[in-house]
Amino acid sequence: MINKNSKIYVAGHKGMVGSAIIRELSRNGYKNIVTRSSKELDLRRQNEVELFLEQEKPECVILAAAKVGGIAANIKYPSEFITDNLLIQTNVISSSLNNSVKKLIFLGSSCIYPKDAPQPLMEDYLLSGKLEPTNEGYAIAKIAGLKMCEYYNRQYGVDFISLMPCNLYGENDNFNLEDSHVMASLIRRFHEAKVNELSHVDVWGSGTQLREFLYVDDFADALVYVMENYKGHKFLNVGTGYDITIKELSELIKQIVGYKGEIRFDTSKPDGMHRKIMDISMIKNIGWNMKTDMYEGIDKTYKWYLDNKFLFE
């Protein structure tokens, strides 16, 4: 088992998820944490990854590195989303096996599930139907990663587990409008509309689509809990157990930001999947539950954005 003195390599430590994991590990007394920036270590290059793991010999690898983006970026750059993610995860997972890593945690996404799967999304629904076309490349890559972990466990007896979070948001999110996810994009656009005294804010889609959102520090808490308490072949959903329409989300962000104008929904833009809510029975059964409600999480995220918006100008 992993203990407080175990060497833990967190791949993708500068991103929203990776930085939250670093904070949570530190809060829980883990001090032997190894990181590398993408300039220091290109995870798309197998030789670099193999040499790094051979030299560092971490006991645990947390694979939070990935090429991520919102619906616009996934539609525009599908080749990069499938290629970069396949390279990153294949190199890290296979090299972890080669270098006797005791535990690996691979992070996926709720987009792995079929477009028309029953709701809420149970782990058993994987590969039961066609994927949502707007993020198919990313989803295929993530499915490949979790299947690698599953097969390695069965064939080699290792402890490589996968977590599938719902939509995450929070500190260190990407607020670049071209490739941000819906939460960060809306926070920035409502803030700029407030500052510039715009009469309305346009939101993609009908507003009726339903999404589940988890504050990123809660996800990091779930990851550390699973690292300490779970071993098994099955991947685990991580979420809140409830969802919200994009219209309701927009109104909540409007309230938190203090914007007074109108919200307009652009139905010429795609909605993506109508609904995505995770069945979280498995992770609840091993003892984990979320801690941060949506109002508190969005408020914290908006305050972080206000302090760091210069990074996205």
N, C-alpha and C positions, 0 to 999 in steps of 0.2 A: 504493500500500500504506500501511497504518497504521504510523506510527513512534512513537517514544517521546515526541515533542513534539505529536502529534496531540491535538486536543480530543475527549474521549470523554464522552458523556452516558450515565450509568447510570440508567435509570428503575427505581424500586423499590429504592433503595440502602439503605433501612432494614430490609428484609426479610432472611430467612435467606440467600437466594441472592444478592441484590444486595449485601449487606454482605460476603459471601465474595468476590464479584467485585472489589469495591473493594480488599480486602486483597491479592488476587492481582495486580491491576494495579499496585498500589504496590510489591509485592515485585519486580515485573518492570521497574520503572523508569519507569512511566507517571505523569506528574505533573500533566498538564493534564486533570483529571477534573471534570466538572460534575454536580451533583446538585440535586434539588429535592424537598422533602417533599410529601406529598399536600395539605397545607394551603397550600403555596406554589403548587402547580400541580396542578389537577384534570385528570388525563389523560382523563377521560370527557367533557371539554368541548373540542370541536374548536378553537374560537377561541383558547383559552388555549394549547393545544399548538402551533398554527400560529405564534402570536406568539412563543412561547418559542424555537422552533427558528429562526425568522427572526432573532431578536436574537442568539442564542448561536452559531449556525452551527457545530455540532459536525461533525467529519469522520466520527465513528463514533457510532452509537447502539446501546446494549445494552438490550433490552427485557425486563427482569426483573420489571416491575410486573405484578401480576395479582391477582385475587381467588382465593384458594386455601383448601382445607380438606379435612378427612377425609371418610370415607364418610357419617357422620351429617349433617354440614353440607351435603354435596352432595344428599342425599335431602331435607333440610328446605328448602333455599333454591335450587332449580334455576333460578328466574327470575333471581336476582341473579348466579349463576355464568355464565349465558350472556350476559346483558345487559351487565354491567360489563366482562367480558373482551372482548366484541366491540367495545364503545366504546373501551376503552383501546388495543387493538392496531390497530384501524382508524385511529384518529386519529394514533397515533405513526407507523405505517408509511406512510400516505398523506402526512402532513406531512413525513416524512423524504424522500420522493420530491420533493415540492414545493420543498424547501430544499437539494437537491443533496447529501444525506448520502452519503459515499463507501461506507460499509459499515454494514449494520445486522445485528444478531444477535437473532433472535426465539427465545424459549424456550417450548417446548411441554411435553408430558408423554407418558408411555407409555400413558396412558388413551385416546389417539387411535386405538389399534388395535382391530379387531373383537373381540368377546367370545370368539368361537370360532376365532380365527386360530391357525394352527400355531405351535408354540414351537420355538426362540426367535423373537421377533418381528422380522422383517426389514422394512426400510423399504418394500419393494414390497407389503407386505400392507395398506397403508393403503387404506381404502374398499372392502375386499373382502368385508365382511359387517357385521352389526348390532353396534352398540356395547353396552357394559355399561350397563344401565339406571340403575344407582345413581349414575353420574357422567356421564350423557349430555350434559347441558347444557354442562358444562365442556369435555368432549371436542369437541363440535361447534364451540365457539368457537375452541379451539386448532387444529383442522383448518382452519378458515377463515383463521386467521393464517398458517399455514405455506403455504397455497395462495396467499394474497396475495403473499407473498414470492416464491414460484415464478413466478407470473404476471408480477409486476413485473420480475423478472429477464429473462424472455423478451421481454416487450413493450418495456421501456425500457432494457435492457442494464445494470441496476444490479447491485450486489453485496449482496443481502439474503439472508442464510442463516438456516436454522432448526436448532436443536438440540433433540432429544427426550430428556430425561434420564429415568432410572428414578426410583424413590422416593428422595428426598434427605433427609438429616438432618444435624444438627450445630449449631454455635453460632448463636444467634439464632433457633432454631426456635420455633414457636408451641406453648406448653405449656398453653393453655387447653383444658380437657377437652371443652368443647362442640364445638369446631371444629378440633381438632388432628389431625394425621396419626398413623398407628399407632405409629411409633417414639417420638415425643414423648409421646403419650398413655400408652404402656406405661411409659416411664421415670418419668413423674410418678406413675402409679398404684402402681407397685411401691415407689417411694420413700415415698409417703404410707402405704402398707400397712405398711412397715417401721417408720416413725416412730410410727404409731398401734397397732402390734402386732396387726394384723388377721390372722385365721386363714387367709384366702384372698383371691385377686385374681381377678375375673371378666374374661375376655377374650372379645370378640365373635367369633362364628363357631365353626367346628369345630376350628380350629388346623391343619388340613391344607392350607389355601391357601398357595400359594408366592409369595414376593415377592422382588424384587431391590432392594438398598439401596446407595446410593453416598454417601460422606461429602461434604458440600457443598464443602469446600475442594478436593477432587479434581475436582468438577465445574467449579469456577472455573478450575482449572488447565487442564482440557480446553477451556474456552471461550477462554481467552487463547491457547492453542496453535492452536486453529482460526482465531481472528481473525488470527493471524500467518501461517498456513500453508495455508488452504483458501479456494478460490473455486469455486463451482459451483451448479447449480440444485437438486441433490438435498439434502434434509435429512439430518441425521446422528443416529443413536441414540448416547446416551452412557450407559454403565453399567459393570458389573463383569464380566459374563459368567457369573455364578453366582447362584443364588437360595437361599432358606432358607424353611422352613415357619414360620408364625406361632407354632406350638408351640415350635420350636427357638429362634426369636427371643425368645420370652417367657422361656424357660429361661436364655438368655444374659444378658438384662437382669436377671433375678432374681439371677443369680450376681454380676454387676458391682455391682448396688445393695446386695447383701448381705441380701436378703430371705429369710426362712426358712420362710414359710408355703406354702400350696397354690395351685396354678394351676387354675382351673375355666374350661372353655370353654362359652359360652352359645350353644348351637346354634339357639336361637330368633332370633338375630340373623343378618343376611346375611353371607355370606363375600365377596361381590363376585366378581370373576373368580377362577377357581380358580388360575390361574397367569399370571404376567406376567414374562417374562425377555426381555431385549433381545438381538438379534443385533448385536454391536458390531464386526463385521468391517470395515466401511467406515472407522470412525474409527481402528481399529488399523492399517489399511493406510496411513493418512497419518501414523502414527508416535506416536499417543498411547496410554498405558496408565495405569490407576489406580495409586495409591501407598499408600493407607491401608486396612489390613484392618479387618474389622468390629469385632473386640474393641477395637482401639485407637480407632476412631471413636466407638463407643458410650461408651467410658470418658471420652473428651474431652468428649462431649456431656453426659454425666451430671455431670461436674465443672463445666461451664458452668452447667447448671441449678441446681446447689447454690449457686453464687455469685450467681445471678440469679432465684431462685424467688420473691423478693418482688414481681417484676414481674407475676406470675400469681396473686397471692392476692386 
